[in-house]
């Protein structure tokens, strides 16, 4: 079936809407934050106090200095796995506090 040039699929229309209102990045950030427990596991998630993204940097507040140190060693792997789970490169860096 041939489409007329001004016809869009529902998926295309939603993508254009999200891009027009600048919401696509926020949705991807939300997807990444929601994947935190899946990627790091329940134990680390229990010790996570706060998590947010600002300018492609993921800020993670944990309640243990030892855990913060261990997570910093796995930073590159976490960035790769979180971005993979989100489906796009959402973050470039992680800061543990």
PDB file with one MODEL, atoms N, CA, C and O in Angstrom:
MODEL        1
ATOM      1  N   UNK A   1       0.846  -1.186   0.000  1.00  0.00           N
ATOM      2  CA  UNK A   1       0.000   0.000   0.000  1.00  0.00           C
ATOM      3  C   UNK A   1       0.884   1.239   0.000  1.00  0.00           C
ATOM      4  O   UNK A   1       1.840   1.329   0.770  1.00  0.00           O
ATOM      5  N   UNK A   2       0.575   2.146  -0.826  1.00  0.00           N
ATOM      6  CA  UNK A   2       1.363   3.364  -0.950  1.00  0.00           C
ATOM      7  C   UNK A   2       0.784   4.453  -0.061  1.00  0.00           C
ATOM      8  O   UNK A   2      -0.423   4.696  -0.052  1.00  0.00           O
ATOM      9  N   UNK A   3       1.682   5.110   0.695  1.00  0.00           N
ATOM     10  CA  UNK A   3       1.228   6.171   1.602  1.00  0.00           C
ATOM     11  C   UNK A   3       1.292   7.528   0.906  1.00  0.00           C
ATOM     12  O   UNK A   3       2.196   7.794   0.115  1.00  0.00           O
ATOM     13  N   UNK A   4       0.335   8.363   1.211  1.00  0.00           N
ATOM     14  CA  UNK A   4       0.385   9.747   0.755  1.00  0.00           C
ATOM     15  C   UNK A   4       1.409  10.455   1.628  1.00  0.00           C
ATOM     16  O   UNK A   4       1.557  10.104   2.798  1.00  0.00           O
ATOM     17  N   UNK A   5       2.113  11.435   1.097  1.00  0.00           N
ATOM     18  CA  UNK A   5       3.265  12.040   1.777  1.00  0.00           C
ATOM     19  C   UNK A   5       2.949  12.630   3.154  1.00  0.00           C
ATOM     20  O   UNK A   5       3.845  12.701   3.995  1.00  0.00           O
ATOM     21  N   UNK A   6       1.724  13.048   3.410  1.00  0.00           N
ATOM     22  CA  UNK A   6       1.429  13.649   4.712  1.00  0.00           C
ATOM     23  C   UNK A   6       0.875  12.634   5.717  1.00  0.00           C
ATOM     24  O   UNK A   6       0.499  13.016   6.825  1.00  0.00           O
ATOM     25  N   UNK A   7       0.818  11.352   5.351  1.00  0.00           N
ATOM     26  CA  UNK A   7       0.359  10.321   6.270  1.00  0.00           C
ATOM     27  C   UNK A   7       1.538   9.777   7.063  1.00  0.00           C
ATOM     28  O   UNK A   7       2.630   9.583   6.528  1.00  0.00           O
ATOM     29  N   UNK A   8       1.301   9.536   8.339  1.00  0.00           N
ATOM     30  CA  UNK A   8       2.331   8.984   9.215  1.00  0.00           C
ATOM     31  C   UNK A   8       1.773   7.787   9.956  1.00  0.00           C
ATOM     32  O   UNK A   8       0.570   7.691  10.203  1.00  0.00           O
ATOM     33  N   UNK A   9       2.664   6.879  10.306  1.00  0.00           N
ATOM     34  CA  UNK A   9       2.231   5.810  11.189  1.00  0.00           C
ATOM     35  C   UNK A   9       2.107   6.421  12.580  1.00  0.00           C
ATOM     36  O   UNK A   9       2.617   7.513  12.832  1.00  0.00           O
ATOM     37  N   UNK A  10       1.436   5.722  13.472  1.00  0.00           N
ATOM     38  CA  UNK A  10       1.277   6.212  14.840  1.00  0.00           C
ATOM     39  C   UNK A  10       2.636   6.374  15.510  1.00  0.00           C
ATOM     40  O   UNK A  10       2.874   7.357  16.211  1.00  0.00           O
ATOM     41  N   UNK A  11       3.524   5.413  15.295  1.00  0.00           N
ATOM     42  CA  UNK A  11       4.874   5.482  15.866  1.00  0.00           C
ATOM     43  C   UNK A  11       5.612   6.728  15.384  1.00  0.00           C
ATOM     44  O   UNK A  11       6.227   7.432  16.186  1.00  0.00           O
ATOM     45  N   UNK A  12       5.557   7.005  14.093  1.00  0.00           N
ATOM     46  CA  UNK A  12       6.227   8.185  13.537  1.00  0.00           C
ATOM     47  C   UNK A  12       5.644   9.472  14.108  1.00  0.00           C
ATOM     48  O   UNK A  12       6.377  10.413  14.414  1.00  0.00           O
ATOM     49  N   UNK A  13       4.322   9.507  14.249  1.00  0.00           N
ATOM     50  CA  UNK A  13       3.659  10.701  14.782  1.00  0.00           C
ATOM     51  C   UNK A  13       4.063  10.942  16.231  1.00  0.00           C
ATOM     52  O   UNK A  13       4.322  12.081  16.622  1.00  0.00           O
ATOM     53  N   UNK A  14       4.119   9.881  17.028  1.00  0.00           N
ATOM     54  CA  UNK A  14       4.516  10.034  18.435  1.00  0.00           C
ATOM     55  C   UNK A  14       5.963  10.477  18.536  1.00  0.00           C
ATOM     56  O   UNK A  14       6.283  11.349  19.344  1.00  0.00           O
ATOM     57  N   UNK A  15       6.850   9.893  17.729  1.00  0.00           N
ATOM     58  CA  UNK A  15       8.260  10.300  17.737  1.00  0.00           C
ATOM     59  C   UNK A  15       8.415  11.768  17.356  1.00  0.00           C
ATOM     60  O   UNK A  15       9.198  12.487  17.977  1.00  0.00           O
ATOM     61  N   UNK A  16       7.686  12.215  16.355  1.00  0.00           N
ATOM     62  CA  UNK A  16       7.750  13.625  15.961  1.00  0.00           C
ATOM     63  C   UNK A  16       7.234  14.529  17.077  1.00  0.00           C
ATOM     64  O   UNK A  16       7.795  15.597  17.322  1.00  0.00           O
ATOM     65  N   UNK A  17       6.184  14.111  17.744  1.00  0.00           N
ATOM     66  CA  UNK A  17       5.630  14.882  18.850  1.00  0.00           C
ATOM     67  C   UNK A  17       6.646  14.993  19.992  1.00  0.00           C
ATOM     68  O   UNK A  17       6.870  16.079  20.527  1.00  0.00           O
ATOM     69  N   UNK A  18       7.255  13.868  20.357  1.00  0.00           N
ATOM     70  CA  UNK A  18       8.247  13.877  21.431  1.00  0.00           C
ATOM     71  C   UNK A  18       9.448  14.739  21.072  1.00  0.00           C
ATOM     72  O   UNK A  18       9.961  15.470  21.920  1.00  0.00           O
ATOM     73  N   UNK A  19       9.899  14.664  19.834  1.00  0.00           N
ATOM     74  CA  UNK A  19      11.025  15.499  19.393  1.00  0.00           C
ATOM     75  C   UNK A  19      10.649  16.976  19.392  1.00  0.00           C
ATOM     76  O   UNK A  19      11.450  17.819  19.796  1.00  0.00           O
ATOM     77  N   UNK A  20       9.445  17.292  18.946  1.00  0.00           N
ATOM     78  CA  UNK A  20       9.003  18.686  18.872  1.00  0.00           C
ATOM     79  C   UNK A  20       8.948  19.340  20.251  1.00  0.00           C
ATOM     80  O   UNK A  20       9.266  20.521  20.394  1.00  0.00           O
ATOM     81  N   UNK A  21       8.548  18.578  21.256  1.00  0.00           N
ATOM     82  CA  UNK A  21       8.445  19.129  22.610  1.00  0.00           C
ATOM     83  C   UNK A  21       9.673  18.842  23.465  1.00  0.00           C
ATOM     84  O   UNK A  21       9.684  19.155  24.655  1.00  0.00           O
ATOM     85  N   UNK A  22      10.706  18.251  22.872  1.00  0.00           N
ATOM     86  CA  UNK A  22      11.945  17.990  23.596  1.00  0.00           C
ATOM     87  C   UNK A  22      11.790  16.994  24.727  1.00  0.00           C
ATOM     88  O   UNK A  22      12.499  17.077  25.729  1.00  0.00           O
ATOM     89  N   UNK A  23      10.879  16.063  24.578  1.00  0.00           N
ATOM     90  CA  UNK A  23      10.602  15.110  25.653  1.00  0.00           C
ATOM     91  C   UNK A  23      11.319  13.775  25.475  1.00  0.00           C
ATOM     92  O   UNK A  23      11.359  12.975  26.411  1.00  0.00           O
ATOM     93  N   UNK A  24      11.874  13.521  24.320  1.00  0.00           N
ATOM     94  CA  UNK A  24      12.497  12.231  24.059  1.00  0.00           C
ATOM     95  C   UNK A  24      13.678  11.985  24.999  1.00  0.00           C
ATOM     96  O   UNK A  24      13.836  10.876  25.509  1.00  0.00           O
ATOM     97  N   UNK A  25      14.501  12.995  25.231  1.00  0.00           N
ATOM     98  CA  UNK A  25      15.639  12.845  26.134  1.00  0.00           C
ATOM     99  C   UNK A  25      15.178  12.548  27.555  1.00  0.00           C
ATOM    100  O   UNK A  25      15.780  11.721  28.240  1.00  0.00           O
ATOM    101  N   UNK A  26      14.127  13.206  28.000  1.00  0.00           N
ATOM    102  CA  UNK A  26      13.619  12.984  29.361  1.00  0.00           C
ATOM    103  C   UNK A  26      13.064  11.568  29.509  1.00  0.00           C
ATOM    104  O   UNK A  26      13.228  10.943  30.557  1.00  0.00           O
ATOM    105  N   UNK A  27      12.419  11.071  28.480  1.00  0.00           N
ATOM    106  CA  UNK A  27      11.890   9.709  28.524  1.00  0.00           C
ATOM    107  C   UNK A  27      13.038   8.708  28.580  1.00  0.00           C
ATOM    108  O   UNK A  27      12.979   7.739  29.336  1.00  0.00           O
ATOM    109  N   UNK A  28      14.083   8.938  27.784  1.00  0.00           N
ATOM    110  CA  UNK A  28      15.247   8.054  27.817  1.00  0.00           C
ATOM    111  C   UNK A  28      15.933   8.097  29.184  1.00  0.00           C
ATOM    112  O   UNK A  28      16.373   7.063  29.687  1.00  0.00           O
ATOM    113  N   UNK A  29      16.026   9.288  29.788  1.00  0.00           N
ATOM    114  CA  UNK A  29      16.615   9.410  31.120  1.00  0.00           C
ATOM    115  C   UNK A  29      15.789   8.646  32.142  1.00  0.00           C
ATOM    116  O   UNK A  29      16.339   7.959  33.003  1.00  0.00           O
ATOM    117  N   UNK A  30      14.486   8.763  32.050  1.00  0.00           N
ATOM    118  CA  UNK A  30      13.601   8.042  32.963  1.00  0.00           C
ATOM    119  C   UNK A  30      13.748   6.535  32.792  1.00  0.00           C
ATOM    120  O   UNK A  30      13.765   5.795  33.775  1.00  0.00           O
ATOM    121  N   UNK A  31      13.852   6.087  31.563  1.00  0.00           N
ATOM    122  CA  UNK A  31      14.044   4.659  31.284  1.00  0.00           C
ATOM    123  C   UNK A  31      15.345   4.169  31.910  1.00  0.00           C
ATOM    124  O   UNK A  31      15.386   3.086  32.493  1.00  0.00           O
ATOM    125  N   UNK A  32      16.413   4.967  31.791  1.00  0.00           N
ATOM    126  CA  UNK A  32      17.699   4.581  32.363  1.00  0.00           C
ATOM    127  C   UNK A  32      17.631   4.522  33.889  1.00  0.00           C
ATOM    128  O   UNK A  32      18.117   3.565  34.493  1.00  0.00           O
ATOM    129  N   UNK A  33      17.037   5.527  34.509  1.00  0.00           N
ATOM    130  CA  UNK A  33      16.924   5.545  35.971  1.00  0.00           C
ATOM    131  C   UNK A  33      16.100   4.356  36.453  1.00  0.00           C
ATOM    132  O   UNK A  33      16.439   3.741  37.464  1.00  0.00           O
ATOM    133  N   UNK A  34      15.037   4.029  35.754  1.00  0.00           N
ATOM    134  CA  UNK A  34      14.203   2.891  36.138  1.00  0.00           C
ATOM    135  C   UNK A  34      14.917   1.557  35.961  1.00  0.00           C
ATOM    136  O   UNK A  34      14.527   0.562  36.572  1.00  0.00           O
ATOM    137  N   UNK A  35      15.959   1.525  35.135  1.00  0.00           N
ATOM    138  CA  UNK A  35      16.700   0.286  34.918  1.00  0.00           C
ATOM    139  C   UNK A  35      17.818   0.090  35.951  1.00  0.00           C
ATOM    140  O   UNK A  35      18.493  -0.939  35.930  1.00  0.00           O
ATOM    141  N   UNK A  36      18.022   1.047  36.843  1.00  0.00           N
ATOM    142  CA  UNK A  36      19.125   0.988  37.810  1.00  0.00           C
ATOM    143  C   UNK A  36      19.114  -0.325  38.591  1.00  0.00           C
ATOM    144  O   UNK A  36      20.137  -1.007  38.649  1.00  0.00           O
ATOM    145  N   UNK A  37      17.991  -0.691  39.186  1.00  0.00           N
ATOM    146  CA  UNK A  37      17.930  -1.910  39.994  1.00  0.00           C
ATOM    147  C   UNK A  37      18.196  -3.150  39.151  1.00  0.00           C
ATOM    148  O   UNK A  37      18.881  -4.068  39.603  1.00  0.00           O
ATOM    149  N   UNK A  38      17.672  -3.188  37.952  1.00  0.00           N
ATOM    150  CA  UNK A  38      17.882  -4.338  37.073  1.00  0.00           C
ATOM    151  C   UNK A  38      19.362  -4.503  36.735  1.00  0.00           C
ATOM    152  O   UNK A  38      19.871  -5.623  36.701  1.00  0.00           O
ATOM    153  N   UNK A  39      20.049  -3.396  36.487  1.00  0.00           N
ATOM    154  CA  UNK A  39      21.455  -3.451  36.076  1.00  0.00           C
ATOM    155  C   UNK A  39      22.381  -3.754  37.256  1.00  0.00           C
ATOM    156  O   UNK A  39      23.286  -4.579  37.128  1.00  0.00           O
ATOM    157  N   UNK A  40      22.170  -3.102  38.398  1.00  0.00           N
ATOM    158  CA  UNK A  40      23.109  -3.252  39.518  1.00  0.00           C
ATOM    159  C   UNK A  40      22.698  -4.318  40.522  1.00  0.00           C
ATOM    160  O   UNK A  40      23.540  -4.795  41.284  1.00  0.00           O
ATOM    161  N   UNK A  41      21.449  -4.697  40.544  1.00  0.00           N
ATOM    162  CA  UNK A  41      20.978  -5.714  41.471  1.00  0.00           C
ATOM    163  C   UNK A  41      20.288  -5.113  42.685  1.00  0.00           C
ATOM    164  O   UNK A  41      20.412  -3.920  42.961  1.00  0.00           O
ATOM    165  N   UNK A  42      19.562  -5.958  43.406  1.00  0.00           N
ATOM    166  CA  UNK A  42      18.751  -5.511  44.539  1.00  0.00           C
ATOM    167  C   UNK A  42      19.591  -5.013  45.707  1.00  0.00           C
ATOM    168  O   UNK A  42      19.211  -4.046  46.366  1.00  0.00           O
ATOM    169  N   UNK A  43      20.728  -5.655  45.976  1.00  0.00           N
ATOM    170  CA  UNK A  43      21.552  -5.268  47.120  1.00  0.00           C
ATOM    171  C   UNK A  43      22.084  -3.835  46.969  1.00  0.00           C
ATOM    172  O   UNK A  43      21.994  -3.034  47.898  1.00  0.00           O
ATOM    173  N   UNK A  44      22.626  -3.530  45.819  1.00  0.00           N
ATOM    174  CA  UNK A  44      23.149  -2.176  45.595  1.00  0.00           C
ATOM    175  C   UNK A  44      21.997  -1.182  45.565  1.00  0.00           C
ATOM    176  O   UNK A  44      22.132  -0.069  46.073  1.00  0.00           O
ATOM    177  N   UNK A  45      20.877  -1.562  44.984  1.00  0.00           N
ATOM    178  CA  UNK A  45      19.724  -0.671  44.937  1.00  0.00           C
ATOM    179  C   UNK A  45      19.226  -0.310  46.341  1.00  0.00           C
ATOM    180  O   UNK A  45      18.784   0.816  46.569  1.00  0.00           O
ATOM    181  N   UNK A  46      19.295  -1.258  47.280  1.00  0.00           N
ATOM    182  CA  UNK A  46      18.880  -0.978  48.661  1.00  0.00           C
ATOM    183  C   UNK A  46      19.760   0.095  49.308  1.00  0.00           C
ATOM    184  O   UNK A  46      19.304   0.825  50.189  1.00  0.00           O
ATOM    185  N   UNK A  47      21.001   0.190  48.879  1.00  0.00           N
ATOM    186  CA  UNK A  47      21.927   1.172  49.449  1.00  0.00           C
ATOM    187  C   UNK A  47      21.968   2.472  48.641  1.00  0.00           C
ATOM    188  O   UNK A  47      22.725   3.384  48.973  1.00  0.00           O
ATOM    189  N   UNK A  48      21.168   2.556  47.596  1.00  0.00           N
ATOM    190  CA  UNK A  48      21.092   3.768  46.777  1.00  0.00           C
ATOM    191  C   UNK A  48      20.061   4.709  47.385  1.00  0.00           C
ATOM    192  O   UNK A  48      18.890   4.359  47.526  1.00  0.00           O
ATOM    193  N   UNK A  49      20.512   5.909  47.744  1.00  0.00           N
ATOM    194  CA  UNK A  49      19.627   6.891  48.367  1.00  0.00           C
ATOM    195  C   UNK A  49      18.962   7.815  47.359  1.00  0.00           C
ATOM    196  O   UNK A  49      17.798   8.181  47.521  1.00  0.00           O
ATOM    197  N   UNK A  50      19.694   8.190  46.323  1.00  0.00           N
ATOM    198  CA  UNK A  50      19.169   9.126  45.318  1.00  0.00           C
ATOM    199  C   UNK A  50      19.869   8.861  44.002  1.00  0.00           C
ATOM    200  O   UNK A  50      21.039   8.480  43.975  1.00  0.00           O
ATOM    201  N   UNK A  51      19.146   9.063  42.909  1.00  0.00           N
ATOM    202  CA  UNK A  51      19.716   8.901  41.580  1.00  0.00           C
ATOM    203  C   UNK A  51      19.024   9.896  40.645  1.00  0.00           C
ATOM    204  O   UNK A  51      17.797   9.954  40.578  1.00  0.00           O
ATOM    205  N   UNK A  52      19.837  10.678  39.925  1.00  0.00           N
ATOM    206  CA  UNK A  52      19.275  11.604  38.945  1.00  0.00           C
ATOM    207  C   UNK A  52      20.309  11.894  37.857  1.00  0.00           C
ATOM    208  O   UNK A  52      21.496  11.609  38.014  1.00  0.00           O
ATOM    209  N   UNK A  53      19.832  12.462  36.762  1.00  0.00           N
ATOM    210  CA  UNK A  53      20.686  12.770  35.609  1.00  0.00           C
ATOM    211  C   UNK A  53      20.644  14.263  35.347  1.00  0.00           C
ATOM    212  O   UNK A  53      19.580  14.883  35.362  1.00  0.00           O
ATOM    213  N   UNK A  54      21.820  14.832  35.107  1.00  0.00           N
ATOM    214  CA  UNK A  54      21.927  16.238  34.739  1.00  0.00           C
ATOM    215  C   UNK A  54      23.046  16.375  33.710  1.00  0.00           C
ATOM    216  O   UNK A  54      24.204  16.074  34.002  1.00  0.00           O
ATOM    217  N   UNK A  55      22.703  16.824  32.520  1.00  0.00           N
ATOM    218  CA  UNK A  55      23.659  17.037  31.434  1.00  0.00           C
ATOM    219  C   UNK A  55      24.494  15.802  31.129  1.00  0.00           C
ATOM    220  O   UNK A  55      25.722  15.859  31.070  1.00  0.00           O
ATOM    221  N   UNK A  56      23.802  14.690  30.936  1.00  0.00           N
ATOM    222  CA  UNK A  56      24.409  13.409  30.560  1.00  0.00           C
ATOM    223  C   UNK A  56      25.333  12.830  31.631  1.00  0.00           C
ATOM    224  O   UNK A  56      26.168  11.972  31.340  1.00  0.00           O
ATOM    225  N   UNK A  57      25.179  13.305  32.874  1.00  0.00           N
ATOM    226  CA  UNK A  57      25.933  12.759  34.005  1.00  0.00           C
ATOM    227  C   UNK A  57      24.931  12.161  34.981  1.00  0.00           C
ATOM    228  O   UNK A  57      23.991  12.830  35.410  1.00  0.00           O
ATOM    229  N   UNK A  58      25.140  10.895  35.326  1.00  0.00           N
ATOM    230  CA  UNK A  58      24.290  10.213  36.287  1.00  0.00           C
ATOM    231  C   UNK A  58      24.892  10.413  37.675  1.00  0.00           C
ATOM    232  O   UNK A  58      26.043  10.048  37.918  1.00  0.00           O
ATOM    233  N   UNK A  59      24.111  10.991  38.579  1.00  0.00           N
ATOM    234  CA  UNK A  59      24.545  11.203  39.957  1.00  0.00           C
ATOM    235  C   UNK A  59      23.859  10.159  40.832  1.00  0.00           C
ATOM    236  O   UNK A  59      22.633  10.059  40.861  1.00  0.00           O
ATOM    237  N   UNK A  60      24.676   9.384  41.545  1.00  0.00           N
ATOM    238  CA  UNK A  60      24.159   8.311  42.386  1.00  0.00           C
ATOM    239  C   UNK A  60      24.662   8.545  43.806  1.00  0.00           C
ATOM    240  O   UNK A  60      25.868   8.607  44.044  1.00  0.00           O
ATOM    241  N   UNK A  61      23.728   8.675  44.747  1.00  0.00           N
ATOM    242  CA  UNK A  61      24.081   8.842  46.157  1.00  0.00           C
ATOM    243  C   UNK A  61      23.870   7.505  46.855  1.00  0.00           C
ATOM    244  O   UNK A  61      22.772   6.950  46.834  1.00  0.00           O
ATOM    245  N   UNK A  62      24.931   6.995  47.474  1.00  0.00           N
ATOM    246  CA  UNK A  62      24.854   5.726  48.195  1.00  0.00           C
ATOM    247  C   UNK A  62      25.181   5.960  49.662  1.00  0.00           C
ATOM    248  O   UNK A  62      25.800   6.963  50.016  1.00  0.00           O
ATOM    249  N   UNK A  63      24.761   5.027  50.514  1.00  0.00           N
ATOM    250  CA  UNK A  63      24.913   5.206  51.950  1.00  0.00           C
ATOM    251  C   UNK A  63      26.185   4.590  52.526  1.00  0.00           C
ATOM    252  O   UNK A  63      26.334   4.528  53.746  1.00  0.00           O
ATOM    253  N   UNK A  64      27.098   4.137  51.681  1.00  0.00           N
ATOM    254  CA  UNK A  64      28.294   3.469  52.163  1.00  0.00           C
ATOM    255  C   UNK A  64      29.516   3.915  51.359  1.00  0.00           C
ATOM    256  O   UNK A  64      29.518   3.871  50.129  1.00  0.00           O
ATOM    257  N   UNK A  65      30.552   4.343  52.078  1.00  0.00           N
ATOM    258  CA  UNK A  65      31.787   4.756  51.412  1.00  0.00           C
ATOM    259  C   UNK A  65      32.452   3.573  50.714  1.00  0.00           C
ATOM    260  O   UNK A  65      33.023   3.733  49.635  1.00  0.00           O
ATOM    261  N   UNK A  66      32.381   2.396  51.316  1.00  0.00           N
ATOM    262  CA  UNK A  66      32.978   1.207  50.697  1.00  0.00           C
ATOM    263  C   UNK A  66      32.265   0.862  49.393  1.00  0.00           C
ATOM    264  O   UNK A  66      32.911   0.536  48.397  1.00  0.00           O
ATOM    265  N   UNK A  67      30.945   0.934  49.398  1.00  0.00           N
ATOM    266  CA  UNK A  67      30.183   0.665  48.185  1.00  0.00           C
ATOM    267  C   UNK A  67      30.479   1.714  47.114  1.00  0.00           C
ATOM    268  O   UNK A  67      30.622   1.387  45.936  1.00  0.00           O
ATOM    269  N   UNK A  68      30.567   2.958  47.529  1.00  0.00           N
ATOM    270  CA  UNK A  68      30.892   4.050  46.590  1.00  0.00           C
ATOM    271  C   UNK A  68      32.233   3.762  45.911  1.00  0.00           C
ATOM    272  O   UNK A  68      32.376   3.958  44.704  1.00  0.00           O
ATOM    273  N   UNK A  69      33.201   3.303  46.681  1.00  0.00           N
ATOM    274  CA  UNK A  69      34.521   2.986  46.145  1.00  0.00           C
ATOM    275  C   UNK A  69      34.445   1.816  45.159  1.00  0.00           C
ATOM    276  O   UNK A  69      35.038   1.873  44.082  1.00  0.00           O
ATOM    277  N   UNK A  70      33.724   0.768  45.521  1.00  0.00           N
ATOM    278  CA  UNK A  70      33.578  -0.397  44.647  1.00  0.00           C
ATOM    279  C   UNK A  70      32.864  -0.032  43.353  1.00  0.00           C
ATOM    280  O   UNK A  70      33.258  -0.481  42.277  1.00  0.00           O
ATOM    281  N   UNK A  71      31.824   0.771  43.453  1.00  0.00           N
ATOM    282  CA  UNK A  71      31.093   1.178  42.256  1.00  0.00           C
ATOM    283  C   UNK A  71      31.954   2.026  41.330  1.00  0.00           C
ATOM    284  O   UNK A  71      31.818   1.944  40.109  1.00  0.00           O
ATOM    285  N   UNK A  72      32.831   2.831  41.893  1.00  0.00           N
ATOM    286  CA  UNK A  72      33.690   3.670  41.055  1.00  0.00           C
ATOM    287  C   UNK A  72      34.625   2.826  40.196  1.00  0.00           C
ATOM    288  O   UNK A  72      34.996   3.237  39.096  1.00  0.00           O
ATOM    289  N   UNK A  73      35.011   1.642  40.693  1.00  0.00           N
ATOM    290  CA  UNK A  73      35.841   0.741  39.890  1.00  0.00           C
ATOM    291  C   UNK A  73      35.065   0.167  38.702  1.00  0.00           C
ATOM    292  O   UNK A  73      35.658  -0.142  37.669  1.00  0.00           O
ATOM    293  N   UNK A  74      33.779   0.026  38.840  1.00  0.00           N
ATOM    294  CA  UNK A  74      32.941  -0.565  37.788  1.00  0.00           C
ATOM    295  C   UNK A  74      32.225   0.498  36.952  1.00  0.00           C
ATOM    296  O   UNK A  74      31.274   0.187  36.234  1.00  0.00           O
ATOM    297  N   UNK A  75      32.672   1.732  37.042  1.00  0.00           N
ATOM    298  CA  UNK A  75      31.978   2.862  36.400  1.00  0.00           C
ATOM    299  C   UNK A  75      31.778   2.653  34.898  1.00  0.00           C
ATOM    300  O   UNK A  75      30.668   2.821  34.394  1.00  0.00           O
ATOM    301  N   UNK A  76      32.842   2.290  34.184  1.00  0.00           N
ATOM    302  CA  UNK A  76      32.733   2.139  32.725  1.00  0.00           C
ATOM    303  C   UNK A  76      31.748   1.043  32.341  1.00  0.00           C
ATOM    304  O   UNK A  76      30.970   1.202  31.400  1.00  0.00           O
ATOM    305  N   UNK A  77      31.781  -0.064  33.065  1.00  0.00           N
ATOM    306  CA  UNK A  77      30.864  -1.171  32.793  1.00  0.00           C
ATOM    307  C   UNK A  77      29.423  -0.757  33.090  1.00  0.00           C
ATOM    308  O   UNK A  77      28.509  -1.117  32.347  1.00  0.00           O
ATOM    309  N   UNK A  78      29.216  -0.004  34.168  1.00  0.00           N
ATOM    310  CA  UNK A  78      27.874   0.468  34.508  1.00  0.00           C
ATOM    311  C   UNK A  78      27.331   1.404  33.436  1.00  0.00           C
ATOM    312  O   UNK A  78      26.170   1.287  33.044  1.00  0.00           O
ATOM    313  N   UNK A  79      28.152   2.324  32.963  1.00  0.00           N
ATOM    314  CA  UNK A  79      27.721   3.253  31.911  1.00  0.00           C
ATOM    315  C   UNK A  79      27.290   2.468  30.672  1.00  0.00           C
ATOM    316  O   UNK A  79      26.239   2.732  30.088  1.00  0.00           O
ATOM    317  N   UNK A  80      28.110   1.508  30.286  1.00  0.00           N
ATOM    318  CA  UNK A  80      27.806   0.698  29.105  1.00  0.00           C
ATOM    319  C   UNK A  80      26.502  -0.075  29.289  1.00  0.00           C
ATOM    320  O   UNK A  80      25.650  -0.072  28.400  1.00  0.00           O
ATOM    321  N   UNK A  81      26.340  -0.735  30.434  1.00  0.00           N
ATOM    322  CA  UNK A  81      25.143  -1.549  30.669  1.00  0.00           C
ATOM    323  C   UNK A  81      23.879  -0.708  30.817  1.00  0.00           C
ATOM    324  O   UNK A  81      22.819  -1.097  30.327  1.00  0.00           O
ATOM    325  N   UNK A  82      23.976   0.429  31.479  1.00  0.00           N
ATOM    326  CA  UNK A  82      22.806   1.293  31.637  1.00  0.00           C
ATOM    327  C   UNK A  82      22.355   1.857  30.288  1.00  0.00           C
ATOM    328  O   UNK A  82      21.164   1.870  29.979  1.00  0.00           O
ATOM    329  N   UNK A  83      23.315   2.321  29.490  1.00  0.00           N
ATOM    330  CA  UNK A  83      22.979   2.839  28.160  1.00  0.00           C
ATOM    331  C   UNK A  83      22.405   1.739  27.271  1.00  0.00           C
ATOM    332  O   UNK A  83      21.477   1.974  26.497  1.00  0.00           O
ATOM    333  N   UNK A  84      22.964   0.543  27.390  1.00  0.00           N
ATOM    334  CA  UNK A  84      22.467  -0.588  26.601  1.00  0.00           C
ATOM    335  C   UNK A  84      21.020  -0.899  26.983  1.00  0.00           C
ATOM    336  O   UNK A  84      20.181  -1.141  26.115  1.00  0.00           O
ATOM    337  N   UNK A  85      20.737  -0.893  28.266  1.00  0.00           N
ATOM    338  CA  UNK A  85      19.373  -1.193  28.726  1.00  0.00           C
ATOM    339  C   UNK A  85      18.398  -0.113  28.250  1.00  0.00           C
ATOM    340  O   UNK A  85      17.259  -0.420  27.898  1.00  0.00           O
ATOM    341  N   UNK A  86      18.841   1.159  28.236  1.00  0.00           N
ATOM    342  CA  UNK A  86      17.976   2.252  27.789  1.00  0.00           C
ATOM    343  C   UNK A  86      17.790   2.247  26.272  1.00  0.00           C
ATOM    344  O   UNK A  86      16.816   2.801  25.762  1.00  0.00           O
ATOM    345  N   UNK A  87      18.715   1.628  25.557  1.00  0.00           N
ATOM    346  CA  UNK A  87      18.598   1.550  24.107  1.00  0.00           C
ATOM    347  C   UNK A  87      19.286   2.674  23.359  1.00  0.00           C
ATOM    348  O   UNK A  87      19.408   2.614  22.136  1.00  0.00           O
ATOM    349  N   UNK A  88      19.738   3.695  24.066  1.00  0.00           N
ATOM    350  CA  UNK A  88      20.465   4.823  23.473  1.00  0.00           C
ATOM    351  C   UNK A  88      21.508   5.299  24.473  1.00  0.00           C
ATOM    352  O   UNK A  88      21.436   4.966  25.656  1.00  0.00           O
ATOM    353  N   UNK A  89      22.479   6.078  24.000  1.00  0.00           N
ATOM    354  CA  UNK A  89      23.484   6.644  24.904  1.00  0.00           C
ATOM    355  C   UNK A  89      22.884   7.837  25.639  1.00  0.00           C
ATOM    356  O   UNK A  89      22.793   8.940  25.101  1.00  0.00           O
ATOM    357  N   UNK A  90      22.484   7.592  26.860  1.00  0.00           N
ATOM    358  CA  UNK A  90      21.842   8.619  27.679  1.00  0.00           C
ATOM    359  C   UNK A  90      22.871   9.331  28.547  1.00  0.00           C
ATOM    360  O   UNK A  90      22.813  10.549  28.714  1.00  0.00           O
ATOM    361  N   UNK A  91      23.822   8.562  29.104  1.00  0.00           N
ATOM    362  CA  UNK A  91      24.820   9.150  30.004  1.00  0.00           C
ATOM    363  C   UNK A  91      26.230   8.944  29.468  1.00  0.00           C
ATOM    364  O   UNK A  91      26.501   7.996  28.731  1.00  0.00           O
ATOM    365  N   UNK A  92      27.115   9.847  29.849  1.00  0.00           N
ATOM    366  CA  UNK A  92      28.525   9.758  29.477  1.00  0.00           C
ATOM    367  C   UNK A  92      29.394   9.529  30.703  1.00  0.00           C
ATOM    368  O   UNK A  92      30.538   9.091  30.575  1.00  0.00           O
ATOM    369  N   UNK A  93      28.872   9.818  31.884  1.00  0.00           N
ATOM    370  CA  UNK A  93      29.666   9.769  33.117  1.00  0.00           C
ATOM    371  C   UNK A  93      28.749   9.420  34.280  1.00  0.00           C
ATOM    372  O   UNK A  93      27.543   9.664  34.233  1.00  0.00           O
ATOM    373  N   UNK A  94      29.344   8.838  35.334  1.00  0.00           N
ATOM    374  CA  UNK A  94      28.642   8.576  36.582  1.00  0.00           C
ATOM    375  C   UNK A  94      29.456   9.190  37.710  1.00  0.00           C
ATOM    376  O   UNK A  94      30.676   9.038  37.767  1.00  0.00           O
ATOM    377  N   UNK A  95      28.761   9.888  38.611  1.00  0.00           N
ATOM    378  CA  UNK A  95      29.402  10.464  39.789  1.00  0.00           C
ATOM    379  C   UNK A  95      28.727   9.838  41.005  1.00  0.00           C
ATOM    380  O   UNK A  95      27.509   9.923  41.164  1.00  0.00           O
ATOM    381  N   UNK A  96      29.531   9.210  41.861  1.00  0.00           N
ATOM    382  CA  UNK A  96      29.019   8.588  43.084  1.00  0.00           C
ATOM    383  C   UNK A  96      29.270   9.519  44.257  1.00  0.00           C
ATOM    384  O   UNK A  96      30.391   9.984  44.462  1.00  0.00           O
ATOM    385  N   UNK A  97      28.226   9.787  45.025  1.00  0.00           N
ATOM    386  CA  UNK A  97      28.354  10.660  46.198  1.00  0.00           C
ATOM    387  C   UNK A  97      27.870   9.949  47.428  1.00  0.00           C
ATOM    388  O   UNK A  97      27.896  10.517  48.520  1.00  0.00           O
TER     389      UNK A  97
ENDMDL
END
